[in-house]
């Protein structure tokens, strides 16, 4: 079958050194160490410390309100309405981080060594808002070797957070990390809701890595849902990566294996459509955080009812737009689909297909489709939401799918009549010219 123009490869942006985000904790730890050694009000002492550190880090750090500190037991510092922004750029007015409340707890040995023996007891952020593009630009401008990862003995806790990307965001971000040691395994709970155009995707995952730094194995277990006006997809997923590629710009997992047990519930459907999906390939997140690519990618789908069994390969990229290119085979024509006329119904051969999409990230634009039969072929396009609605109402609705395009067949038998060289044009009623 012909191969439409494949989806473009995602660009290779600059390297993301994500561990340097912990410099923020390092800044406050040094500030707290000096706080207890100078006879000044805590607000003034902290401002003096930050004034010395800001030029070195290329950051502007501000806070409002009273500074709370505790020296008994494990020393603790609490700062409210904190804002951190990069300096010396046109985007310096955009804070990379703002938090309603920031807590830092330090053991006495860290304070006595003035940060030379860097250990943190606990870090807490209430309602932080992280602007990812600003953070990545700052990280990219930092010189290499900004220091080792500090040990955090009693963990990191983030509540009511928000992560802003370019055209997408995560609301209700929560993170519970019991502890952090560079050379030990890492376990964390993370959750939130991704917003991307008309799509919402609440998730809750338990993440495990064999090491916090230079990890070679990564696992994730949990739930992910995708909510759209056309319906809701609920999944239980397992993801495993055996190699984290640190040589590529950004962040790469290869190979990555994902197993999904899912159910699609249409907006007007009485019952959910269950299916099992497997993905295998290489995942790459660009250094500017704006492009997520999965290429090469393999897919295996096993379904019931109108969900076909198929295998496919290709690529997907998600950034300002969604691009998709898949080529594969449907095992056989599903019995729940409208019956084919003879002799097409006599074939037991797999059905090669090709999908191409390049449009808004919520998949609202038409998707190009080629489907081949042993003695027939369809070339056209459809809208995913319209097709899902048709599947939901298949038992009582129209037997013809909402497609636009052309079907050609060598031979078709209809009511005892034999038609040869058949050409049928499909029109979904949208008023657009069929391709």
SULDA-V985296 format. One record per residue. PSI is psi as a letter, one per 20 degrees, with the letter a starting at -180 (none if undefined). D_FIRST is the distance of its C-alpha to the first C-alpha in Angstrom with 2 decimals. Layout:
# SULDA-V985296
psi d_first
PSI D_FIRST
PSI D_FIRST
This chain:
# SULDA-V985296
psi d_first
q 0.00
q 3.81
o 6.48
r 9.56
p 12.89
q 13.90
q 17.18
q 20.18
q 22.21
q 25.53
r 28.52
n 31.06
a 34.29
r 37.76
q 39.03
o 40.33
m 43.55
h 43.78
i 46.85
i 48.98
h 49.00
i 51.88
h 53.95
g 54.84
h 56.49
g 58.17
g 59.60
h 61.16
g 62.45
g 64.36
g 65.63
h 66.91
h 68.56
h 70.51
g 71.32
i 73.63
i 75.44
q 76.54
m 79.14
q 77.22
q 75.81
h 72.28
g 70.60
g 72.31
g 71.73
h 68.00
h 67.72
g 69.59
g 67.30
h 64.16
h 65.64
h 65.92
h 62.47
g 60.42
h 60.64
g 59.58
i 56.50
k 55.58
q 55.82
o 57.92
p 59.02
q 61.03
r 62.37
q 64.64
a 67.29
q 69.36
p 68.38
p 69.11
q 69.93
p 71.42
i 73.21
q 74.38
c 72.33
o 68.97
q 69.07
p 66.67
p 65.72
p 64.24
q 63.19
q 62.00
l 59.87
p 58.45
p 56.27
p 54.70
q 53.14
q 52.34
r 54.84
k 54.68
r 51.38
i 50.35
j 48.92
i 52.14
i 52.98
o 50.04
p 51.26
h 48.90
p 50.77
p 53.17
p 54.75
h 57.40
p 58.97
p 58.61
p 60.51
p 61.17
p 63.29
p 64.61
q 66.81
h 70.14
h 69.14
h 66.45
g 69.02
h 71.74
j 69.43
k 68.25
i 64.62
g 64.98
n 64.50
o 61.58
p 61.12
p 60.32
g 61.29
q 59.11
p 56.96
p 56.42
p 54.65
p 55.11
l 52.68
q 51.22
o 48.74
p 46.67
o 44.91
g 42.15
g 41.42
g 45.18
g 45.54
h 42.73
h 44.18
g 47.56
h 46.24
h 44.46
i 47.80
q 49.79
q 50.88
q 49.63
l 51.79
j 53.03
q 54.64
r 53.95
p 52.83
q 55.94
p 56.60
o 56.66
h 58.64
j 58.57
r 55.14
p 53.36
p 53.07
p 51.22
q 51.52
k 50.30
r 48.24
p 45.63
o 43.00
p 41.76
a 38.58
n 36.91
j 35.73
r 36.21
r 39.19
p 40.47
r 43.53
k 45.95
p 45.20
p 47.29
p 47.70
o 50.07
o 50.36
h 53.34
r 53.92
o 52.48
p 53.29
h 51.32
j 51.35
r 51.04
q 48.30
p 47.41
p 46.99
q 46.49
p 45.77
q 43.80
r 42.86
a 42.20
o 39.88
p 37.04
p 36.80
o 33.66
c 33.55
j 33.63
q 32.87
p 35.62
n 35.19
q 38.43
q 38.47
o 41.05
q 40.45
p 42.59
p 41.67
p 42.90
q 42.83
h 44.59
q 46.34
h 46.91
p 46.49
l 43.99
q 42.38
i 40.00
p 39.15
p 38.35
q 38.04
p 37.75
p 38.42
b 38.81
q 37.45
p 35.13
q 34.55
o 32.41
p 34.17
r 32.71
h 33.94
i 31.20
a 32.54
p 33.23
o 31.40
p 33.91
q 33.10
p 35.02
q 33.49
p 34.18
p 33.09
p 33.97
p 33.66
i 35.20
p 35.22
o 36.11
o 35.24
i 38.27
i 37.23
q 34.45
q 35.54
c 35.87
p 35.18
p 32.52
o 31.94
p 29.95
q 29.00
p 29.23
p 28.75
p 28.95
p 29.49
p 29.72
o 31.34
r 30.69
p 31.39
p 30.21
o 33.01
q 32.10
h 34.79
j 35.67
q 34.56
h 37.29
q 35.56
q 33.36
o 29.92
q 30.16
r 27.42
p 27.28
p 25.07
p 24.92
q 23.95
p 24.29
b 24.12
p 26.17
p 27.89
p 29.46
p 31.90
q 32.76
h 36.34
j 36.97
j 35.72
i 33.42
p 29.99
p 28.70
q 25.57
n 23.84
p 21.66
q 20.32
p 20.08
q 19.19
p 19.45
p 20.50
p 21.42
p 23.73
a 25.02
q 27.11
c 26.96
i 24.18
o 22.95
r 20.11
p 19.92
r 16.95
q 16.27
r 14.38
q 14.97
b 15.29
q 18.23
q 20.59
p 23.50
o 26.39
c 29.01
h 30.04
r 26.51
p 23.85
p 20.50
p 17.72
o 14.30
p 12.88
p 9.90
a 10.91
p 11.61
p 14.19
g 16.66
r 17.38
o 17.99
q 21.20
h 24.32
i 25.51
q 22.68
p 23.46
q 23.38
q 20.78
q 22.44
q 22.63
j 20.98
h 18.07
i 20.59
i 21.22
p 17.97
j 18.42
q 15.04
q 13.40
o 10.91
q 7.89
r 8.19
p 8.48
p 11.96
p 13.66
p 17.41
n 20.11
a 23.39
q 26.68
i 27.26
j 28.00
k 24.40
i 25.91
r 23.38
q 20.27
p 17.19
p 13.78
p 11.55
p 8.15
p 8.69
q 7.50
r 10.56
h 11.65
k 12.79
r 11.53
q 9.20
p 10.65
o 10.37
b 13.53
r 15.83
r 18.80
p 21.84
g 22.34
g 26.03
g 25.50
g 23.01
g 25.50
h 28.31
g 26.58
g 26.08
h 29.75
k 30.98
h 28.64
h 31.58
i 33.61
b 31.35
p 28.86
i 26.36
p 23.79
q 22.07
m 22.69
q 19.33
p 18.76
b 15.95
p 14.87
p 14.07
q 13.51
q 14.67
g 15.90
p 19.16
p 21.08
p 24.69
o 26.79
l 30.57
i 30.88
q 29.17
p 26.11
p 23.67
q 21.14
l 18.47
p 18.67
p 17.61
p 18.85
p 19.30
p 19.99
p 22.70
j 24.04
j 27.39
i 27.25
i 28.08
q 25.16
p 23.05
q 19.68
none 16.82
